[in-house]
Amino acid sequence: MIEELYGLIHSIMTLYIWIVIIASFLSFVRPDPQNPIVQALYRLTEPAFAWIRKKMPFVMLGGMDLSPLVIIFGLQFIDILVRNLLFG
């Protein structure tokens, strides 16, 4: 039971990490903001990006936003921590 729950949580975290990666790459390309996929990615990632920027203003370096990296590293850390707590 715990293994399946952890597997589900791990899958959701991995999916969100990929969403963050795709959204950060799209920010370099400047796609059409009316595109529904772009809007969905924006709605899924911008609240987390904004929260990180608010709590850690130093992630903005010379106009470069490093909040996606903070989110990815944070999710990876949480995933490893939960795995180690559950499975030793």
VOGU-3710 file (C-alpha; in Angstrom, 3 decimals, decimal comma):
1> mieelyglih> 0,000/0,000/0,000  2,723/2,478/0,934  4,753/1,518/-2,142  1,826/2,325/-4,442  1,175/5,628/-2,690  4,829/6,584/-2,953  4,829/5,528/-6,629  1,870/7,812/-7,304  3,474/10,749/-5,468  6,766/10,142/-7,276
11> simtlyiwiv> 4,999/10,059/-10,657  3,158/13,311/-9,951  6,395/15,006/-8,863  8,205/13,763/-11,961  5,392/14,991/-14,211  5,455/18,421/-12,553  9,242/18,603/-12,937  8,818/17,992/-16,668  6,096/20,649/-16,823  8,464/23,124/-15,136
21> iiasflsfvr> 11,259/22,231/-17,576  9,002/22,678/-20,610  7,611/25,969/-19,293  11,092/27,333/-18,639  12,238/26,392/-22,154  9,140/28,023/-23,629  9,983/31,255/-21,836  13,053/31,559/-24,080  11,019/31,071/-27,271  8,115/33,399/-26,453
31> pdpqnpivqa> 5,286/31,316/-27,958  1,818/32,634/-28,721  0,220/33,469/-25,343  -3,228/32,598/-26,758  -2,182/28,972/-27,339  -4,163/26,742/-24,922  -1,128/24,569/-24,145  0,941/27,627/-23,279  -1,887/28,957/-21,108  -2,179/25,615/-19,292
41> lyrltepafa> 1,584/25,483/-18,659  1,486/29,063/-17,401  -1,406/28,295/-15,024  0,366/25,202/-13,699  3,767/26,810/-13,122  3,374/30,534/-12,540  1,910/30,265/-9,007  4,912/28,194/-7,903  7,359/30,499/-9,705  5,775/33,576/-8,129
51> wirkkmpfvm> 5,855/32,020/-4,656  9,569/31,190/-5,018  10,334/34,704/-6,350  8,468/36,229/-3,380  10,166/34,066/-0,735  13,622/34,110/-2,364  14,109/37,375/-4,277  17,743/36,482/-4,927  16,701/33,914/-7,566  16,424/36,756/-10,076
61> lggmdlsplv> 19,990/37,242/-11,308  20,494/39,923/-13,913  17,075/39,385/-15,447  17,474/35,611/-15,401  14,849/33,749/-13,383  16,254/30,758/-11,500  12,988/29,839/-9,760  12,463/26,766/-12,023  15,794/25,386/-10,788  14,775/25,966/-7,174
71> iifglqfidi> 11,499/24,134/-7,768  13,203/21,209/-9,526  15,866/20,840/-6,833  13,239/21,203/-4,096  11,011/18,512/-5,571  13,987/16,202/-6,054  15,010/16,768/-2,427  11,492/16,071/-1,158  11,266/12,927/-3,299  14,548/11,548/-1,947
81> lvrnllfg> 13,619/12,489/1,624  10,213/10,772/1,431  11,725/7,670/-0,200  14,390/7,404/2,503  11,863/7,943/5,304  9,481/5,310/3,951  11,927/2,667/2,799  14,992/3,267/4,954
//
